[in-house]
Amino acid sequence: MKIIILGAGQVGATLAENLVGEQNDITVIDANGDTLRELQDRLDLQVVVGIGSHPGVLKQAGAEDADMLIAVSNSDETNMMACQVAYSLFKTPNKIARIRSEQYLNYQEQLFRHQDIPVDHLIAPEQLVTQSIRRLINYPGALQVMEFADSKVSLVAVKAYYGGLLVGHALSTLKEHMPNVEARVAAIYRQGRPIRPLGTTVIEADDEVFFLAATKNIRAVMSELQKLESSYKRIMIAGGGLIGAGLAKQLEKKHNVKLIERNAERAKYLSTQLNHTLVFNGDASDQELLSEEHIEQSDVFIAVTDDDEANIMSAMLAKRMGVQKTMVLIQRSAYVDLVQGGEIDIAISPQQATISALLTHVRRGDIVNVYSLRRGAAEAIEAIAHGDEKTSKVIGRQIKHIKLPPGTTIGAIVRKYDANSAASANMLDAITQKDEVIIAHSDTVIHANDHVIMFLVDKKYVKDVEILFQPSAFFFG
């Protein structure tokens, strides 16, 4: 695939690194020549120095025959204009833009249409991060929560601790502990290295365990790996930007929320927009302020300012003053591993969330969800099986007979209920029928249109998975 990436910042560079290794023809546009030269020294790609929305620059980058434009520069306006130019002059078939401003996002349904601003897929990092944090709040103790198939299935990462019922026991005992709950351990990381999960694998304390289960069963499975934490009720947020304000708005109805914003004017504005959140103008690393607001009584402290160092320091202070859990937004990906696990419980990377959303639209085949994991080394994918037993390599086959790439696990299947095909059936059955969540076993058979959820320990095999799920040329569905 020929892809033009506009913007060589952290997101653009990381995306390029992900895609170059998958036999794509990548060209990166940026106004900073030094940044591009550094990128070209590391990766096998083409670069063009210039303003990415200029027709001549896009033409030089190969827009005339490009399959996709991904505009992730720091300017919303440049990203939108680049998509417009690519559509109007070069008929680029797929256009993705990163848009961050609320002023545009509030009107996205009216603005981003082919007859107006031709953006095929819009990526809003702040919204993605807000959703990610919200899922972590819903499942205290989880390190990551990823949802698939309209939230029916979740992949959850947790650290195994002493006190978890499964710790010190083989995975095969999970079914004995929970006979009425289906779950599948997709991957285990021990001291940073992947271990293939078998029935005989014994879970050890400090293992990072990724498991798949129906979303309604997540808490039950988590209790096998660690002592369940109480639900978060009292939440303190540092930073009243798009993420902090959006998070407060989502949480304030069911949680006791306090928000600290350094800018007085912004704090005043937020106090008029948030109905049940206490908004304070001040510095979140001010020990006196945290003490006055009884930080020790808060369940979780979430630092989401645009300053990594300020987030880290305020969270460390809050933890030392007695807050139960800390979550920190980290822009610099190199910081994530350095800070997570000590006084900072969870480090959240907006780049990783953005990359995951972008990869969903870049992957070949009908791949409808992608989560980039383990600093981009691993991936979780939701693919739809198309074709029939003659044209597909997976349909009609038991999982044990499917030639999966090394380190790839099929963890769950969501069998979608087709209301159209049931139209002539008994109406009562049609009303009560629901999508079926199937936790995968070796003898599970994949059907046409199944949503298949997989974990790849090594993302270099993504292309093999794409090929596996693409029906032959004789399929005309």
For each residue, the residues with C-beta under 8 A, 3 or more apart:
1: 24 25 67 68 362 364
2: 24 25 27 62 65 66 67 68
3: 19 24 25 26 27 66 67 68 69 70 362
4: 27 28 29 58 61 62 63 66 68 69 70 86 92
5: 8 12 15 16 26 27 28 29 70 72
6: 12 28 29 30 52 53 69 70 71 72 73 78 79 82
7: 11 12 28 29 30 52 71 72 73 74 79 98
8: 5 12 13 16 28 29 30 32 35 36 39 47
9: 12 13 30 72 73 74
10: 13 14 331 332 333 351
11: 7 14 15 72 98 125 351 354 355 358
12: 5 6 7 8 9 15 16 28 30 70 72 73
13: 8 9 10 16 17 28 39
14: 10 11 17 18 333 351 355 376
15: 5 11 12 18 19 70 72 355 358 359
16: 5 8 12 13 19 20 26 28 39 43 45
17: 13 14 20 21 42 43 376
18: 14 15 21 22 355 359 372 376 459
19: 3 15 16 22 24 26 362
20: 16 17 24 26 43 44 45
21: 17 18 460
22: 18 19 462 463
23: 463
24: 1 2 3 19 20
25: 1 2 3 46
26: 3 5 16 19 20 43 45 46
27: 2 3 4 5 45 46 47 48 61 62 66
28: 4 5 6 7 8 12 13 16 36 39 45 46 47 48
29: 4 5 6 7 8 47 48 49 50 52 57 58 61
30: 6 7 8 9 12 33 35 36 47 49 52 73
31: 49 50 51
32: 8 35 36 49
33: 30 36 37 49
34: 37 38
35: 8 30 32 38 39
36: 8 28 30 32 33 39 40 47 48 49
37: 33 34 40 41 47
38: 34 35 41 42
39: 8 13 16 28 35 36 42 43 45 47
40: 36 37 43 45 46 47
41: 37 38
42: 17 38 39
43: 16 17 20 26 39 40
44: 20
45: 16 20 26 27 28 39 40
46: 25 26 27 28 40 61 62
47: 8 27 28 29 30 36 37 39 40
48: 27 28 29 36 57 60 61
49: 29 30 31 32 33 36
50: 29 31 54 56 57 60
51: 31 54 57 78
52: 6 7 29 30 57 58 71 73 78 82
53: 6 57 58 78 81 82 84 85
54: 50 51 57 58 85
55: 58 59 85 89
56: 50 59 60
57: 29 48 50 51 52 53 54 60 61
58: 4 29 52 53 54 55 61 63 69 82 85 86 89 90
59: 55 56 62 63 64 89 90
60: 48 50 56 57
61: 4 27 29 46 48 57 58 66
62: 2 4 27 46 59 65 66
63: 4 58 59 66 69 86 89 90 92
64: 59 90
65: 2 62
66: 2 3 4 27 61 62 63 69 86 90 92
67: 1 2 3 92 93 94
68: 1 2 3 4 92 93 94 95 96 362
69: 3 4 6 58 63 66 82 83 86 92 94 95 96
70: 3 4 5 6 12 15 96 358 362
71: 6 7 52 78 79 80 82 83 95 96 97 98
72: 5 6 7 9 11 12 15 79 97 98 123 354 358
73: 6 7 9 12 30 52 78 79 82 98
74: 7 9
75: 78 79
76: 79 80 97 98 99 100 101 104
77: 80 81
78: 6 51 52 53 71 73 75 81 82
79: 6 7 71 72 73 75 76 82 83 97 98 99
80: 71 76 77 83 84 97 99 104 117 119
81: 53 77 78 84 85
82: 6 52 53 58 69 71 73 78 79 85 86 97
83: 69 71 79 80 86 87 95 97 117 118 119
84: 53 80 81 87 88 117 118
85: 53 54 55 58 81 82 88 89 90
86: 4 58 63 66 69 82 83 89 90 92 95
87: 83 84 90 91 92 95 114 118
88: 84 85 118
89: 55 58 59 63 85 86
90: 58 59 63 64 66 85 86 87
91: 87
92: 4 63 66 67 68 69 86 87 95
93: 67 68
94: 67 68 69 120 121 361
95: 68 69 71 83 86 87 92 118 119 120 121
96: 68 69 70 71 119 120 121 122 123 358 361
97: 71 72 76 79 80 82 83 119 121 122 123
98: 7 11 71 72 73 76 79 123 124 125 354
99: 76 79 80 104 105 108 119 122 123 124
100: 76 105 124 125 126 242
101: 76 104 105
102: 105 106 242
103: 106 107
104: 76 80 99 101 107 108 111
105: 99 100 101 102 108 124 127
106: 102 103
107: 103 104 110 111
108: 99 104 105 111 112 122
109: 112
110: 107 113 116
111: 104 107 108 116 117
112: 108 109 116 117 118 119 122
113: 110 116 117 118
114: 87 118
115:
116: 110 111 112 113
117: 80 83 84 111 112 113
118: 83 84 87 88 95 112 113 114
119: 80 83 95 96 97 99 112 122
120: 94 95 96 361
121: 94 95 96 97 361
122: 96 97 99 108 112 119
123: 72 96 97 98 99 128 354 357 358
124: 98 99 100 105 127 128
125: 11 98 100 128 129 350 353 354
126: 100 129 130 241 242 243 246 350
127: 105 124 130 131 246
128: 123 124 125 131 132 350 353 354 356 357
129: 125 126 132 133 243 304 329 348 350 353
130: 126 127 133 134 242 243 246 247 250
131: 127 128 134 135
132: 128 129 135 136 145 348 353
133: 129 130 136 137 243 247 302 304 327 348
134: 130 131 137 138 247 250 251
135: 131 132 138 139 142 145 147
136: 132 133 139 142 144 145 327 346
137: 133 134 140 232 235 251 255 300
138: 134 135 145
139: 135 136 142 145 156 218 219 222
140: 137 228 229 230 231 232 299 325
141: 158 222 226 228 229
142: 135 136 139 145 156 157 158 218 222
143: 157 158 159 208 346
144: 136 155 156 157 373
145: 132 135 136 138 139 142 154 155 156 157 218
146: 154 155 156 371 380
147: 135 151 153 154 215
148: 151 152 153 154 155 369 380 382 412 414 451 453
149: 152 153 369 382 414 416 435 437 451 453
150: 435
151: 147 148 154 215
152: 148 149 214 215 414 435 437
153: 147 148 149 212 213 214 215 412 414 437 453
154: 145 146 147 148 151 212 213 214 215 218
155: 144 145 146 148 186 210 211 212 371 380 411 453 455
156: 139 142 144 145 146 210 211 212 213 218 221 222
157: 142 143 144 145 208 209 210 373
158: 141 142 143 208 209 211 222 225 226
159: 143 206 207 208 209 225 226
160: 164 166 167 203 204 205 206 207 208 209 225 226
161: 164 167 205 206 225 226 227
162: 167 205
163: 167 226 227
164: 160 161 167 203 223 224 225 226 227
165: 169 177 223 224
166: 160 169 171 173 174 177 203 224 225
167: 160 161 162 163 164 203 204 205 225 226
168: 202 203 204 205
169: 165 166 173 202 203
170: 173 199 200 201 202 203
171: 166 174 185 197 198 199 200 201 202 203
172: 175 176 199 200
173: 166 169 170 176 177
174: 166 171 177 178 183 185 221 224
175: 172 178 179
176: 172 173 179
177: 165 166 173 174 224
178: 174 175 181 183 220 221 224
179: 175 176
180:
181: 178 213 217 220 221
182: 213 214 217 437 439
183: 174 178 211 212 213 217 221 439
184: 211 212 213 409 411 412 439 440
185: 171 174 188 197 201 209 210 211
186: 155 197 210 211 212 380 409 411 455
187: 194 195 197 209 210 378 409 455 457
188: 185 194 195 196 197 201 203 207 208 209 210
189: 192 193 194 195 207 208 209 210 374
190: 193 195 204 206 207 208
191: 206
192: 189
193: 189 190
194: 187 188 189 378 407 457
195: 187 188 189 190 201 207
196: 188 201 407
197: 171 185 186 187 188 201 409
198: 171 201
199: 170 171 172
200: 170 171 172
201: 170 171 185 188 195 196 197 198
202: 168 169 170 171
203: 160 164 166 167 168 169 170 171 188 207 209 225
204: 160 167 168 190 207
205: 160 161 162 167 168
206: 159 160 161 190 191
207: 159 160 188 189 190 195 203 204
208: 143 157 158 159 160 188 189 190
209: 157 158 159 160 185 187 188 189 203 225
210: 155 156 157 185 186 187 188 189 373 380 455
211: 155 156 158 183 184 185 186 221 225
212: 153 154 155 156 183 184 186 411 412 439 453 455
213: 153 154 156 181 182 183 184 217 218 220 221 412 439
214: 152 153 154 182 217 437 439
215: 147 151 152 153 154 218
216:
217: 181 182 183 213 214 220 221
218: 139 142 145 154 156 213 215 221 222
219: 139 222 223 228
220: 178 181 213 217 223 224
221: 156 174 178 181 183 211 213 217 218 224 225
222: 139 141 142 156 158 218 219 225 226 228
223: 164 165 219 220 226 227 228
224: 164 165 166 174 177 178 220 221
225: 158 159 160 161 164 166 167 203 209 211 221 222
226: 141 158 159 160 161 163 164 167 222 223
227: 161 163 164 223
228: 140 141 219 222 223
229: 140 141 324 325
230: 140 299
231: 140
232: 137 140 235 255 299 300 325
233: 255 256 299
234: 255 256 258 297 298 299 300
235: 137 232 251 255 256 257 258 298 299 300 302
236: 257 258 259 260 293 295 298 300 301 302 318 323
237: 240 244 247 248 257 258 259 260 302 304
238: 244 259 260 284 301 302 303 304 305 310 311 314 315
239: 243 244 260 261 284 303 304 305 306 311 329
240: 237 244 245 248 259 260 261 263 266 267 270 279
241: 126 244 245 304 305 306
242: 100 102 126 130 245 246
243: 126 129 130 133 239 246 247 304 329
244: 237 238 239 240 241 247 248 259 261 302 304 305
245: 240 241 242 248 249 259 270 273 274
246: 126 127 130 242 243 249 250
247: 130 133 134 237 243 244 250 251 302 304
248: 237 240 244 245 251 252 257 259 270 274 277
249: 245 246 252 273 274 277
250: 130 134 246 247
251: 134 137 235 247 248 254 255 257
252: 248 249 255 257 274 275 276 277
253: 276
254: 251
255: 137 232 233 234 235 251 252
256: 233 234 235
257: 235 236 237 248 251 252 274 276 277 278
258: 234 235 236 237 277 278 279 280 293 298
259: 236 237 238 240 244 245 248 270 274 277 278 279 280
260: 236 237 238 239 240 280 281 282 283 284 289
261: 239 240 244 266 267 270 279 280 281 282
262: 267 281 282 283 284 305
263: 240 266 267 281
264: 267 268 281
265: 268 269
266: 240 261 263 269 270
267: 240 261 262 263 264 270 271 279 280 281
268: 264 265 271 272 281
269: 265 266 272 273
270: 240 245 248 259 261 266 267 273 274 277 279
271: 267 268 274 279
272: 268 269
273: 245 249 269 270
274: 245 248 249 252 257 259 270 271 277 279
275: 252
276: 252 253 257
277: 248 249 252 257 258 259 270 274
278: 257 258 259
279: 240 258 259 261 267 270 271 274
280: 258 259 260 261 267 289 293
281: 260 261 262 263 264 267 268
282: 260 261 262 286 289
283: 260 262 286 289
284: 238 239 260 262 289 290 303 305 310 314 318
285: 310 313 314 317
286: 282 283 289 290
287: 290 291 317 321
288: 291 292
289: 260 280 282 283 284 286 292 293
290: 284 286 287 293 295 317 318 321
291: 287 288 294 295 321
292: 288 289
293: 236 258 280 289 290
294: 291 297 298
295: 236 290 291 298 301 318 321 322 323
296: 321 322 323
297: 234 294 322
298: 234 235 236 258 294 295 301 318 323 324
299: 140 230 232 233 234 235 323 324 325
300: 137 232 234 235 236 323 324 325 326 327
301: 236 238 295 298 314 315 318 319 323 325 326 327
302: 133 235 236 237 238 244 247 326 327 328
303: 238 239 284 310 311 312 314 315 318 326 327 328 329
304: 129 133 237 238 239 241 243 244 247 311 329
305: 238 239 241 244 262 284 310 311 329
306: 239 241 331
307: 310 311
308: 311 312 329 330 331 332 335
309: 312 313
310: 238 284 285 303 305 307 313 314
311: 238 239 303 304 305 307 308 314 315 328 329 330
312: 303 308 309 315 316 328 330 335 339 344
313: 285 309 310 316 317
314: 238 284 285 301 303 310 311 317 318
315: 238 301 303 311 312 318 319 326 327 328 343 344
316: 312 313 319 320 326 343 344
317: 285 287 290 313 314 320 321
318: 236 284 290 295 298 301 303 314 315 321 323 326
319: 301 315 316 322 323 326 343 344
320: 316 317 343
321: 287 290 291 295 296 317 318
322: 295 296 297 319
323: 236 295 296 298 299 300 301 318 319 326
324: 229 298 299 300
325: 140 229 232 299 300 301 345 346
326: 300 301 302 303 315 316 318 319 323 343 344 345 346
327: 133 136 300 301 302 303 315 344 345 346 347 348
328: 302 303 311 312 315 339 344 346 347 348
329: 129 239 243 303 304 305 308 311 348 350
330: 308 311 312 333 335 336 339 347 348 349
331: 10 306 308 349 350 351
332: 10 308 335 336
333: 10 14 330 336 349 351 352 375
334: 337 338
335: 308 312 330 332 338 339 347
336: 330 332 333 339 340 347 349 375
337: 334 340 347 375
338: 334 335
339: 312 328 330 335 336 342 344 347
340: 336 337 344 345 346 347
341: 344 345
342: 339
343: 315 316 319 320 326
344: 312 315 316 319 326 327 328 339 340 341 347
345: 325 326 327 340 341
346: 136 143 325 326 327 328 340
347: 327 328 330 335 336 337 339 340 344
348: 129 132 133 327 328 329 330 353
349: 330 331 333 336 352 353
350: 125 126 128 129 329 331 353 354
351: 10 11 14 331 333 354 355
352: 333 349 355 356 372 375 376
353: 125 128 129 132 348 349 350 356 357
354: 11 72 98 123 125 128 350 351 357 358
355: 11 14 15 18 351 352 358 359 372 376
356: 128 352 353 359 360 370 371 372
357: 123 128 353 354 360 361 370
358: 11 15 70 72 96 123 354 355 361 362
359: 15 18 355 356 362 363 370 372 379
360: 356 357 363 367 368 369 370
361: 94 96 120 121 357 358
362: 1 3 19 68 70 358 359
363: 359 360 367 370 381 462 466
364: 1 367 463 466 470
365: 383 466 467 469 470
366: 383 384 386 469
367: 360 363 364 370 381 382 383 384 466 469
368: 360 382 383 384 451
369: 148 149 360 380 381 382
370: 356 357 359 360 363 367 379 380 381 382
371: 146 155 356 379 380 381
372: 18 352 355 356 359 376 378 379 459
373: 144 157 210 376 377 378 379 380
374: 189 377 378
375: 333 336 337 352
376: 14 17 18 352 355 372 373 459
377: 373 374 457 458 459
378: 187 194 372 373 374 455 456 457 458 459
379: 359 370 371 372 373 455 456 459 462
380: 146 148 155 186 210 369 370 371 373 453 454 455 456
381: 363 367 369 370 371 453 454 456 462 465
382: 148 149 367 368 369 370 451 452 453 454
383: 365 366 367 368 451 452 454 465 469
384: 366 367 368 449 450 451 452 469
385: 392 394 395 446 447 448 449 450 452 469
386: 366 392 448 449 469 470 471 475 477
387: 390 391 392 395 448 471 472 475 477
388: 391 392 395 396 448 475
389: 392 395 396 397
390: 387 472 474
391: 387 388 471 472 474 475
392: 385 386 387 388 389 395 396 448 469 471 472 475
393: 397 402 403 468 469
394: 385 397 402 446 452 468 469
395: 385 387 388 389 392 446 447 448
396: 388 389 392 445 446 447
397: 389 393 394 401 402 445 446
398: 401 402 442 443 444 445
399: 402 404 410 440 441 442 443 444 445 446
400: 442 443
401: 397 398
402: 393 394 397 398 399 410 446 468
403: 393 468
404: 399 408 409 410 454 465 468
405: 408 456 461 464 465 468
406: 458 461
407: 194 196 456 457 458 461
408: 404 405 454 455 456 457 461 465
409: 184 186 187 197 404 454 455 457
410: 399 402 404 413 440 444 452 453 454
411: 155 184 186 212 439 440 453 454 455
412: 148 153 184 212 213 437 438 439 440 453
413: 410 437 438 440 444 446 450 451 452 453
414: 148 149 152 153 435 436 437 438 450 451 453
415: 435 436 438 447 449 450 451
416: 149 435 449 450 451
417: 422 433 434 435 436
418: 421 422 449
419: 422 423 430
420: 423
421: 418
422: 417 418 419 425 429 430 433
423: 419 420 430
424:
425: 422 429 430
426: 429 430
427: 430 431
428: 431 432
429: 422 425 426 432 433
430: 419 422 423 425 426 427 433
431: 427 428
432: 428 429
433: 417 422 429 430
434: 417
435: 149 150 152 414 415 416 417
436: 414 415 417
437: 149 152 153 182 214 412 413 414
438: 412 413 414 415 444
439: 182 183 184 212 213 214 411 412
440: 184 399 410 411 412 413 444
441: 399 444
442: 398 399 400
443: 398 399 400
444: 398 399 410 413 438 440 441
445: 396 397 398 399
446: 385 394 395 396 397 399 402 413 450 452
447: 385 395 396 415 450
448: 385 386 387 388 392 395
449: 384 385 386 415 416 418
450: 384 385 413 414 415 416 446 447
451: 148 149 368 382 383 384 413 414 415 416
452: 382 383 384 385 394 410 413 446 469
453: 148 149 153 155 212 380 381 382 410 411 412 413 414
454: 380 381 382 383 404 408 409 410 411 465
455: 155 186 187 210 212 378 379 380 408 409 411
456: 378 379 380 381 405 407 408 459 461 462 465
457: 187 194 377 378 407 408 409
458: 377 378 406 407 461
459: 18 372 376 377 378 379 456 462
460: 21
461: 405 406 407 408 456 458 464 465
462: 22 363 379 381 456 459 465 466
463: 22 23 364 466 467
464: 405 461 467 468
465: 381 383 404 405 408 454 456 461 462 468 469
466: 363 364 365 367 462 463 469 470
467: 365 463 464 470
468: 393 394 402 403 404 405 464 465
469: 365 366 367 383 384 385 386 392 393 394 452 465 466
470: 364 365 386 466 467
471: 386 387 391 392 474 475 477
472: 387 390 391 392 475
473:
474: 390 391 471
475: 386 387 388 391 392 471 472
476:
477: 386 387 471
